């Protein structure tokens, strides 16, 4: 079993943590999207999750712009 080594921490810049975690998830999902899946359904699930992460990143960027917030 893979251990989750990411421990929740109090950080002064939680938005940086969010961007970092979204980037990690997107990278892992891109890798899986290129891998050979055992079933079509597995491949479809990976692509849907990748799309959701990419949308979340776009929404976060929009929120940053609306709030005039920069990392």
PyMOL Python script that loads the backbone (N, CA, C, O; Angstrom):
from pymol import cmd

cmd.read_pdbstr("""\
ATOM      1  N   UNK A   1       0.841  -1.177   0.000  1.00  0.00           N
ATOM      2  CA  UNK A   1       0.000   0.000   0.000  1.00  0.00           C
ATOM      3  C   UNK A   1       0.893   1.249   0.000  1.00  0.00           C
ATOM      4  O   UNK A   1       1.918   1.286   0.681  1.00  0.00           O
ATOM      5  N   UNK A   2       0.504   2.239  -0.747  1.00  0.00           N
ATOM      6  CA  UNK A   2       1.249   3.498  -0.823  1.00  0.00           C
ATOM      7  C   UNK A   2       0.818   4.399   0.320  1.00  0.00           C
ATOM      8  O   UNK A   2      -0.373   4.620   0.538  1.00  0.00           O
ATOM      9  N   UNK A   3       1.793   4.912   1.042  1.00  0.00           N
ATOM     10  CA  UNK A   3       1.491   5.832   2.133  1.00  0.00           C
ATOM     11  C   UNK A   3       1.306   7.232   1.581  1.00  0.00           C
ATOM     12  O   UNK A   3       1.995   7.647   0.649  1.00  0.00           O
ATOM     13  N   UNK A   4       0.378   7.942   2.163  1.00  0.00           N
ATOM     14  CA  UNK A   4       0.185   9.337   1.787  1.00  0.00           C
ATOM     15  C   UNK A   4       1.139  10.169   2.629  1.00  0.00           C
ATOM     16  O   UNK A   4       0.902  10.378   3.819  1.00  0.00           O
ATOM     17  N   UNK A   5       2.213  10.643   2.018  1.00  0.00           N
ATOM     18  CA  UNK A   5       3.226  11.378   2.748  1.00  0.00           C
ATOM     19  C   UNK A   5       2.917  12.862   2.869  1.00  0.00           C
ATOM     20  O   UNK A   5       3.641  13.593   3.545  1.00  0.00           O
ATOM     21  N   UNK A   6       1.860  13.309   2.227  1.00  0.00           N
ATOM     22  CA  UNK A   6       1.482  14.715   2.314  1.00  0.00           C
ATOM     23  C   UNK A   6       0.673  14.910   3.585  1.00  0.00           C
ATOM     24  O   UNK A   6      -0.463  14.444   3.680  1.00  0.00           O
ATOM     25  N   UNK A   7       1.237  15.578   4.535  1.00  0.00           N
ATOM     26  CA  UNK A   7       0.571  15.835   5.805  1.00  0.00           C
ATOM     27  C   UNK A   7       0.002  17.245   5.794  1.00  0.00           C
ATOM     28  O   UNK A   7       0.676  18.180   5.363  1.00  0.00           O
ATOM     29  N   UNK A   8      -1.223  17.407   6.260  1.00  0.00           N
ATOM     30  CA  UNK A   8      -1.770  18.757   6.341  1.00  0.00           C
ATOM     31  C   UNK A   8      -0.928  19.607   7.287  1.00  0.00           C
ATOM     32  O   UNK A   8      -0.636  19.202   8.412  1.00  0.00           O
ATOM     33  N   UNK A   9      -0.550  20.767   6.822  1.00  0.00           N
ATOM     34  CA  UNK A   9       0.265  21.664   7.627  1.00  0.00           C
ATOM     35  C   UNK A   9      -0.352  23.055   7.594  1.00  0.00           C
ATOM     36  O   UNK A   9      -1.005  23.445   6.626  1.00  0.00           O
ATOM     37  N   UNK A  10      -0.129  23.786   8.667  1.00  0.00           N
ATOM     38  CA  UNK A  10      -0.541  25.174   8.670  1.00  0.00           C
ATOM     39  C   UNK A  10       0.510  25.948   7.891  1.00  0.00           C
ATOM     40  O   UNK A  10       1.693  25.912   8.230  1.00  0.00           O
ATOM     41  N   UNK A  11       0.090  26.633   6.869  1.00  0.00           N
ATOM     42  CA  UNK A  11       1.009  27.364   6.024  1.00  0.00           C
ATOM     43  C   UNK A  11       0.495  28.794   5.887  1.00  0.00           C
ATOM     44  O   UNK A  11      -0.710  29.044   5.881  1.00  0.00           O
ATOM     45  N   UNK A  12       1.425  29.707   5.780  1.00  0.00           N
ATOM     46  CA  UNK A  12       1.040  31.111   5.603  1.00  0.00           C
ATOM     47  C   UNK A  12       0.470  31.358   4.215  1.00  0.00           C
ATOM     48  O   UNK A  12      -0.221  32.353   3.997  1.00  0.00           O
ATOM     49  N   UNK A  13       0.752  30.467   3.281  1.00  0.00           N
ATOM     50  CA  UNK A  13       0.330  30.650   1.893  1.00  0.00           C
ATOM     51  C   UNK A  13      -0.418  29.407   1.395  1.00  0.00           C
ATOM     52  O   UNK A  13       0.124  28.652   0.587  1.00  0.00           O
ATOM     53  N   UNK A  14      -1.646  29.184   1.860  1.00  0.00           N
ATOM     54  CA  UNK A  14      -2.376  27.980   1.438  1.00  0.00           C
ATOM     55  C   UNK A  14      -2.652  27.943  -0.060  1.00  0.00           C
ATOM     56  O   UNK A  14      -2.814  26.865  -0.631  1.00  0.00           O
ATOM     57  N   UNK A  15      -2.709  29.108  -0.704  1.00  0.00           N
ATOM     58  CA  UNK A  15      -2.949  29.102  -2.148  1.00  0.00           C
ATOM     59  C   UNK A  15      -1.784  28.468  -2.897  1.00  0.00           C
ATOM     60  O   UNK A  15      -1.987  27.830  -3.930  1.00  0.00           O
ATOM     61  N   UNK A  16      -0.572  28.636  -2.390  1.00  0.00           N
ATOM     62  CA  UNK A  16       0.590  27.996  -3.015  1.00  0.00           C
ATOM     63  C   UNK A  16       0.477  26.483  -2.864  1.00  0.00           C
ATOM     64  O   UNK A  16       0.775  25.737  -3.797  1.00  0.00           O
ATOM     65  N   UNK A  17       0.046  26.032  -1.690  1.00  0.00           N
ATOM     66  CA  UNK A  17      -0.153  24.598  -1.475  1.00  0.00           C
ATOM     67  C   UNK A  17      -1.204  24.048  -2.428  1.00  0.00           C
ATOM     68  O   UNK A  17      -1.043  22.957  -2.976  1.00  0.00           O
ATOM     69  N   UNK A  18      -2.277  24.800  -2.623  1.00  0.00           N
ATOM     70  CA  UNK A  18      -3.334  24.368  -3.531  1.00  0.00           C
ATOM     71  C   UNK A  18      -2.803  24.215  -4.947  1.00  0.00           C
ATOM     72  O   UNK A  18      -3.052  23.202  -5.601  1.00  0.00           O
ATOM     73  N   UNK A  19      -2.084  25.205  -5.418  1.00  0.00           N
ATOM     74  CA  UNK A  19      -1.532  25.155  -6.773  1.00  0.00           C
ATOM     75  C   UNK A  19      -0.568  23.978  -6.907  1.00  0.00           C
ATOM     76  O   UNK A  19      -0.567  23.284  -7.925  1.00  0.00           O
ATOM     77  N   UNK A  20       0.244  23.756  -5.887  1.00  0.00           N
ATOM     78  CA  UNK A  20       1.197  22.647  -5.916  1.00  0.00           C
ATOM     79  C   UNK A  20       0.467  21.304  -5.996  1.00  0.00           C
ATOM     80  O   UNK A  20       0.831  20.444  -6.797  1.00  0.00           O
ATOM     81  N   UNK A  21      -0.547  21.131  -5.177  1.00  0.00           N
ATOM     82  CA  UNK A  21      -1.282  19.868  -5.160  1.00  0.00           C
ATOM     83  C   UNK A  21      -2.061  19.652  -6.461  1.00  0.00           C
ATOM     84  O   UNK A  21      -2.128  18.529  -6.961  1.00  0.00           O
ATOM     85  N   UNK A  22      -2.644  20.706  -7.006  1.00  0.00           N
ATOM     86  CA  UNK A  22      -3.331  20.583  -8.297  1.00  0.00           C
ATOM     87  C   UNK A  22      -2.343  20.195  -9.392  1.00  0.00           C
ATOM     88  O   UNK A  22      -2.660  19.385 -10.264  1.00  0.00           O
ATOM     89  N   UNK A  23      -1.151  20.772  -9.343  1.00  0.00           N
ATOM     90  CA  UNK A  23      -0.119  20.439 -10.325  1.00  0.00           C
ATOM     91  C   UNK A  23       0.311  18.990 -10.229  1.00  0.00           C
ATOM     92  O   UNK A  23       0.479  18.320 -11.248  1.00  0.00           O
ATOM     93  N   UNK A  24       0.490  18.500  -9.012  1.00  0.00           N
ATOM     94  CA  UNK A  24       0.868  17.097  -8.822  1.00  0.00           C
ATOM     95  C   UNK A  24      -0.219  16.169  -9.362  1.00  0.00           C
ATOM     96  O   UNK A  24       0.065  15.209 -10.079  1.00  0.00           O
ATOM     97  N   UNK A  25      -1.457  16.470  -9.007  1.00  0.00           N
ATOM     98  CA  UNK A  25      -2.573  15.637  -9.459  1.00  0.00           C
ATOM     99  C   UNK A  25      -2.677  15.650 -10.983  1.00  0.00           C
ATOM    100  O   UNK A  25      -2.897  14.612 -11.607  1.00  0.00           O
ATOM    101  N   UNK A  26      -2.519  16.826 -11.571  1.00  0.00           N
ATOM    102  CA  UNK A  26      -2.606  16.923 -13.032  1.00  0.00           C
ATOM    103  C   UNK A  26      -1.485  16.129 -13.695  1.00  0.00           C
ATOM    104  O   UNK A  26      -1.717  15.424 -14.677  1.00  0.00           O
ATOM    105  N   UNK A  27      -0.277  16.242 -13.163  1.00  0.00           N
ATOM    106  CA  UNK A  27       0.846  15.489 -13.727  1.00  0.00           C
ATOM    107  C   UNK A  27       0.632  13.992 -13.640  1.00  0.00           C
ATOM    108  O   UNK A  27       0.891  13.269 -14.603  1.00  0.00           O
ATOM    109  N   UNK A  28       0.162  13.520 -12.499  1.00  0.00           N
ATOM    110  CA  UNK A  28      -0.100  12.091 -12.341  1.00  0.00           C
ATOM    111  C   UNK A  28      -1.209  11.620 -13.270  1.00  0.00           C
ATOM    112  O   UNK A  28      -1.118  10.537 -13.849  1.00  0.00           O
ATOM    113  N   UNK A  29      -2.250  12.423 -13.416  1.00  0.00           N
ATOM    114  CA  UNK A  29      -3.347  12.035 -14.303  1.00  0.00           C
ATOM    115  C   UNK A  29      -2.932  12.066 -15.769  1.00  0.00           C
ATOM    116  O   UNK A  29      -3.397  11.242 -16.555  1.00  0.00           O
ATOM    117  N   UNK A  30      -2.071  12.996 -16.148  1.00  0.00           N
ATOM    118  CA  UNK A  30      -1.559  13.000 -17.527  1.00  0.00           C
ATOM    119  C   UNK A  30      -0.756  11.736 -17.798  1.00  0.00           C
ATOM    120  O   UNK A  30      -0.858  11.142 -18.871  1.00  0.00           O
ATOM    121  N   UNK A  31       0.050  11.328 -16.807  1.00  0.00           N
ATOM    122  CA  UNK A  31       0.810  10.094 -16.943  1.00  0.00           C
ATOM    123  C   UNK A  31      -0.135   8.910 -17.123  1.00  0.00           C
ATOM    124  O   UNK A  31       0.058   8.088 -18.019  1.00  0.00           O
ATOM    125  N   UNK A  32      -1.150   8.823 -16.276  1.00  0.00           N
ATOM    126  CA  UNK A  32      -2.105   7.716 -16.377  1.00  0.00           C
ATOM    127  C   UNK A  32      -2.892   7.754 -17.687  1.00  0.00           C
ATOM    128  O   UNK A  32      -3.233   6.712 -18.247  1.00  0.00           O
ATOM    129  N   UNK A  33      -3.173   8.961 -18.166  1.00  0.00           N
ATOM    130  CA  UNK A  33      -3.930   9.087 -19.416  1.00  0.00           C
ATOM    131  C   UNK A  33      -3.156   8.509 -20.595  1.00  0.00           C
ATOM    132  O   UNK A  33      -3.752   8.062 -21.574  1.00  0.00           O
ATOM    133  N   UNK A  34      -1.829   8.519 -20.503  1.00  0.00           N
ATOM    134  CA  UNK A  34      -0.998   7.980 -21.583  1.00  0.00           C
ATOM    135  C   UNK A  34      -0.707   6.483 -21.397  1.00  0.00           C
ATOM    136  O   UNK A  34      -0.224   5.825 -22.319  1.00  0.00           O
ATOM    137  N   UNK A  35      -1.001   5.953 -20.213  1.00  0.00           N
ATOM    138  CA  UNK A  35      -0.750   4.543 -19.932  1.00  0.00           C
ATOM    139  C   UNK A  35      -1.859   3.688 -20.542  1.00  0.00           C
ATOM    140  O   UNK A  35      -2.960   4.166 -20.816  1.00  0.00           O
ATOM    141  N   UNK A  36      -1.541   2.435 -20.742  1.00  0.00           N
ATOM    142  CA  UNK A  36      -2.529   1.513 -21.281  1.00  0.00           C
ATOM    143  C   UNK A  36      -3.461   1.071 -20.159  1.00  0.00           C
ATOM    144  O   UNK A  36      -3.014   0.525 -19.150  1.00  0.00           O
ATOM    145  N   UNK A  37      -4.735   1.304 -20.338  1.00  0.00           N
ATOM    146  CA  UNK A  37      -5.727   0.955 -19.331  1.00  0.00           C
ATOM    147  C   UNK A  37      -6.290  -0.432 -19.644  1.00  0.00           C
ATOM    148  O   UNK A  37      -6.372  -0.835 -20.804  1.00  0.00           O
ATOM    149  N   UNK A  38      -6.673  -1.145 -18.601  1.00  0.00           N
ATOM    150  CA  UNK A  38      -7.238  -2.481 -18.770  1.00  0.00           C
ATOM    151  C   UNK A  38      -8.617  -2.411 -19.416  1.00  0.00           C
ATOM    152  O   UNK A  38      -8.998  -3.300 -20.178  1.00  0.00           O
ATOM    153  N   UNK A  39      -9.365  -1.351 -19.109  1.00  0.00           N
ATOM    154  CA  UNK A  39     -10.705  -1.221 -19.685  1.00  0.00           C
ATOM    155  C   UNK A  39     -10.912   0.207 -20.176  1.00  0.00           C
ATOM    156  O   UNK A  39     -10.220   1.135 -19.757  1.00  0.00           O
ATOM    157  N   UNK A  40     -11.862   0.355 -21.056  1.00  0.00           N
ATOM    158  CA  UNK A  40     -12.232   1.671 -21.554  1.00  0.00           C
ATOM    159  C   UNK A  40     -12.722   2.544 -20.410  1.00  0.00           C
ATOM    160  O   UNK A  40     -12.426   3.738 -20.360  1.00  0.00           O
ATOM    161  N   UNK A  41     -13.471   1.947 -19.496  1.00  0.00           N
ATOM    162  CA  UNK A  41     -14.035   2.696 -18.369  1.00  0.00           C
ATOM    163  C   UNK A  41     -12.931   3.287 -17.496  1.00  0.00           C
ATOM    164  O   UNK A  41     -13.063   4.418 -17.028  1.00  0.00           O
ATOM    165  N   UNK A  42     -11.852   2.550 -17.268  1.00  0.00           N
ATOM    166  CA  UNK A  42     -10.738   3.072 -16.483  1.00  0.00           C
ATOM    167  C   UNK A  42     -10.112   4.276 -17.174  1.00  0.00           C
ATOM    168  O   UNK A  42      -9.836   5.290 -16.533  1.00  0.00           O
ATOM    169  N   UNK A  43      -9.892   4.168 -18.461  1.00  0.00           N
ATOM    170  CA  UNK A  43      -9.326   5.270 -19.224  1.00  0.00           C
ATOM    171  C   UNK A  43     -10.224   6.496 -19.209  1.00  0.00           C
ATOM    172  O   UNK A  43      -9.756   7.626 -19.072  1.00  0.00           O
ATOM    173  N   UNK A  44     -11.504   6.256 -19.350  1.00  0.00           N
ATOM    174  CA  UNK A  44     -12.471   7.351 -19.324  1.00  0.00           C
ATOM    175  C   UNK A  44     -12.468   8.042 -17.960  1.00  0.00           C
ATOM    176  O   UNK A  44     -12.542   9.269 -17.888  1.00  0.00           O
ATOM    177  N   UNK A  45     -12.383   7.266 -16.883  1.00  0.00           N
ATOM    178  CA  UNK A  45     -12.360   7.834 -15.529  1.00  0.00           C
ATOM    179  C   UNK A  45     -11.125   8.707 -15.323  1.00  0.00           C
ATOM    180  O   UNK A  45     -11.214   9.775 -14.717  1.00  0.00           O
ATOM    181  N   UNK A  46      -9.982   8.261 -15.822  1.00  0.00           N
ATOM    182  CA  UNK A  46      -8.749   9.044 -15.698  1.00  0.00           C
ATOM    183  C   UNK A  46      -8.886  10.350 -16.463  1.00  0.00           C
ATOM    184  O   UNK A  46      -8.526  11.409 -15.949  1.00  0.00           O
ATOM    185  N   UNK A  47      -9.398  10.291 -17.679  1.00  0.00           N
ATOM    186  CA  UNK A  47      -9.556  11.506 -18.482  1.00  0.00           C
ATOM    187  C   UNK A  47     -10.559  12.472 -17.859  1.00  0.00           C
ATOM    188  O   UNK A  47     -10.360  13.685 -17.916  1.00  0.00           O
ATOM    189  N   UNK A  48     -11.621  11.958 -17.274  1.00  0.00           N
ATOM    190  CA  UNK A  48     -12.593  12.828 -16.610  1.00  0.00           C
ATOM    191  C   UNK A  48     -11.974  13.496 -15.384  1.00  0.00           C
ATOM    192  O   UNK A  48     -12.215  14.676 -15.131  1.00  0.00           O
ATOM    193  N   UNK A  49     -11.179  12.745 -14.623  1.00  0.00           N
ATOM    194  CA  UNK A  49     -10.511  13.312 -13.447  1.00  0.00           C
ATOM    195  C   UNK A  49      -9.496  14.366 -13.874  1.00  0.00           C
ATOM    196  O   UNK A  49      -9.373  15.407 -13.228  1.00  0.00           O
ATOM    197  N   UNK A  50      -8.771  14.104 -14.952  1.00  0.00           N
ATOM    198  CA  UNK A  50      -7.806  15.082 -15.469  1.00  0.00           C
ATOM    199  C   UNK A  50      -8.525  16.365 -15.872  1.00  0.00           C
ATOM    200  O   UNK A  50      -8.067  17.464 -15.560  1.00  0.00           O
ATOM    201  N   UNK A  51      -9.643  16.221 -16.560  1.00  0.00           N
ATOM    202  CA  UNK A  51     -10.411  17.392 -16.977  1.00  0.00           C
ATOM    203  C   UNK A  51     -10.901  18.181 -15.757  1.00  0.00           C
ATOM    204  O   UNK A  51     -10.870  19.412 -15.760  1.00  0.00           O
ATOM    205  N   UNK A  52     -11.350  17.476 -14.723  1.00  0.00           N
ATOM    206  CA  UNK A  52     -11.830  18.144 -13.508  1.00  0.00           C
ATOM    207  C   UNK A  52     -10.707  18.933 -12.838  1.00  0.00           C
ATOM    208  O   UNK A  52     -10.929  20.054 -12.381  1.00  0.00           O
ATOM    209  N   UNK A  53      -9.516  18.365 -12.775  1.00  0.00           N
ATOM    210  CA  UNK A  53      -8.371  19.064 -12.175  1.00  0.00           C
ATOM    211  C   UNK A  53      -8.019  20.297 -13.004  1.00  0.00           C
ATOM    212  O   UNK A  53      -7.746  21.361 -12.447  1.00  0.00           O
ATOM    213  N   UNK A  54      -8.024  20.163 -14.316  1.00  0.00           N
ATOM    214  CA  UNK A  54      -7.712  21.305 -15.183  1.00  0.00           C
ATOM    215  C   UNK A  54      -8.763  22.402 -15.021  1.00  0.00           C
ATOM    216  O   UNK A  54      -8.421  23.584 -15.008  1.00  0.00           O
ATOM    217  N   UNK A  55     -10.025  22.030 -14.897  1.00  0.00           N
ATOM    218  CA  UNK A  55     -11.084  23.023 -14.672  1.00  0.00           C
ATOM    219  C   UNK A  55     -10.903  23.702 -13.320  1.00  0.00           C
ATOM    220  O   UNK A  55     -11.066  24.918 -13.216  1.00  0.00           O
ATOM    221  N   UNK A  56     -10.572  22.941 -12.289  1.00  0.00           N
ATOM    222  CA  UNK A  56     -10.356  23.523 -10.963  1.00  0.00           C
ATOM    223  C   UNK A  56      -9.212  24.529 -10.997  1.00  0.00           C
ATOM    224  O   UNK A  56      -9.287  25.577 -10.357  1.00  0.00           O
ATOM    225  N   UNK A  57      -8.158  24.216 -11.739  1.00  0.00           N
ATOM    226  CA  UNK A  57      -7.033  25.150 -11.870  1.00  0.00           C
ATOM    227  C   UNK A  57      -7.473  26.443 -12.553  1.00  0.00           C
ATOM    228  O   UNK A  57      -7.085  27.533 -12.134  1.00  0.00           O
ATOM    229  N   UNK A  58      -8.280  26.320 -13.603  1.00  0.00           N
ATOM    230  CA  UNK A  58      -8.785  27.506 -14.306  1.00  0.00           C
ATOM    231  C   UNK A  58      -9.679  28.345 -13.401  1.00  0.00           C
ATOM    232  O   UNK A  58      -9.584  29.573 -13.395  1.00  0.00           O
ATOM    233  N   UNK A  59     -10.550  27.683 -12.637  1.00  0.00           N
ATOM    234  CA  UNK A  59     -11.426  28.405 -11.720  1.00  0.00           C
ATOM    235  C   UNK A  59     -10.618  29.134 -10.655  1.00  0.00           C
ATOM    236  O   UNK A  59     -10.940  30.266 -10.294  1.00  0.00           O
ATOM    237  N   UNK A  60      -9.576  28.491 -10.155  1.00  0.00           N
ATOM    238  CA  UNK A  60      -8.734  29.127  -9.149  1.00  0.00           C
ATOM    239  C   UNK A  60      -8.045  30.361  -9.737  1.00  0.00           C
ATOM    240  O   UNK A  60      -7.938  31.388  -9.067  1.00  0.00           O
ATOM    241  N   UNK A  61      -7.582  30.268 -10.973  1.00  0.00           N
ATOM    242  CA  UNK A  61      -6.962  31.429 -11.624  1.00  0.00           C
ATOM    243  C   UNK A  61      -7.968  32.562 -11.775  1.00  0.00           C
ATOM    244  O   UNK A  61      -7.616  33.728 -11.596  1.00  0.00           O
ATOM    245  N   UNK A  62      -9.211  32.236 -12.101  1.00  0.00           N
ATOM    246  CA  UNK A  62     -10.243  33.258 -12.217  1.00  0.00           C
ATOM    247  C   UNK A  62     -10.499  33.927 -10.874  1.00  0.00           C
ATOM    248  O   UNK A  62     -10.667  35.145 -10.805  1.00  0.00           O
ATOM    249  N   UNK A  63     -10.530  33.137  -9.809  1.00  0.00           N
ATOM    250  CA  UNK A  63     -10.731  33.689  -8.466  1.00  0.00           C
ATOM    251  C   UNK A  63      -9.582  34.618  -8.109  1.00  0.00           C
ATOM    252  O   UNK A  63      -9.794  35.687  -7.535  1.00  0.00           O
ATOM    253  N   UNK A  64      -8.360  34.208  -8.450  1.00  0.00           N
ATOM    254  CA  UNK A  64      -7.199  35.056  -8.179  1.00  0.00           C
ATOM    255  C   UNK A  64      -7.333  36.395  -8.889  1.00  0.00           C
ATOM    256  O   UNK A  64      -7.068  37.444  -8.301  1.00  0.00           O
ATOM    257  N   UNK A  65      -7.745  36.359 -10.153  1.00  0.00           N
ATOM    258  CA  UNK A  65      -7.888  37.603 -10.919  1.00  0.00           C
ATOM    259  C   UNK A  65      -8.990  38.480 -10.340  1.00  0.00           C
ATOM    260  O   UNK A  65      -8.830  39.697 -10.241  1.00  0.00           O
ATOM    261  N   UNK A  66     -10.109  37.866  -9.956  1.00  0.00           N
ATOM    262  CA  UNK A  66     -11.219  38.634  -9.398  1.00  0.00           C
ATOM    263  C   UNK A  66     -10.840  39.305  -8.084  1.00  0.00           C
ATOM    264  O   UNK A  66     -11.288  40.413  -7.789  1.00  0.00           O
ATOM    265  N   UNK A  67     -10.032  38.639  -7.317  1.00  0.00           N
ATOM    266  CA  UNK A  67      -9.629  39.169  -6.017  1.00  0.00           C
ATOM    267  C   UNK A  67      -8.306  39.912  -6.088  1.00  0.00           C
ATOM    268  O   UNK A  67      -7.753  40.318  -5.066  1.00  0.00           O
ATOM    269  N   UNK A  68      -7.806  40.086  -7.300  1.00  0.00           N
ATOM    270  CA  UNK A  68      -6.536  40.789  -7.513  1.00  0.00           C
ATOM    271  C   UNK A  68      -5.452  40.195  -6.607  1.00  0.00           C
ATOM    272  O   UNK A  68      -4.686  40.910  -5.960  1.00  0.00           O
ATOM    273  N   UNK A  69      -5.421  38.864  -6.590  1.00  0.00           N
ATOM    274  CA  UNK A  69      -4.498  38.137  -5.711  1.00  0.00           C
ATOM    275  C   UNK A  69      -3.431  37.460  -6.565  1.00  0.00           C
ATOM    276  O   UNK A  69      -3.742  36.820  -7.569  1.00  0.00           O
ATOM    277  N   UNK A  70      -2.218  37.601  -6.175  1.00  0.00           N
ATOM    278  CA  UNK A  70      -1.103  36.981  -6.880  1.00  0.00           C
ATOM    279  C   UNK A  70      -0.317  36.107  -5.923  1.00  0.00           C
ATOM    280  O   UNK A  70      -0.208  36.409  -4.735  1.00  0.00           O
ATOM    281  N   UNK A  71       0.229  35.019  -6.450  1.00  0.00           N
ATOM    282  CA  UNK A  71       1.067  34.150  -5.629  1.00  0.00           C
ATOM    283  C   UNK A  71       2.415  34.775  -5.406  1.00  0.00           C
ATOM    284  O   UNK A  71       3.263  34.189  -4.733  1.00  0.00           O
TER     285      UNK A  71
END
""", "prot")
cmd.dss("prot")
cmd.show_as("cartoon", "prot")
cmd.util.cbc("prot")
cmd.orient("prot")
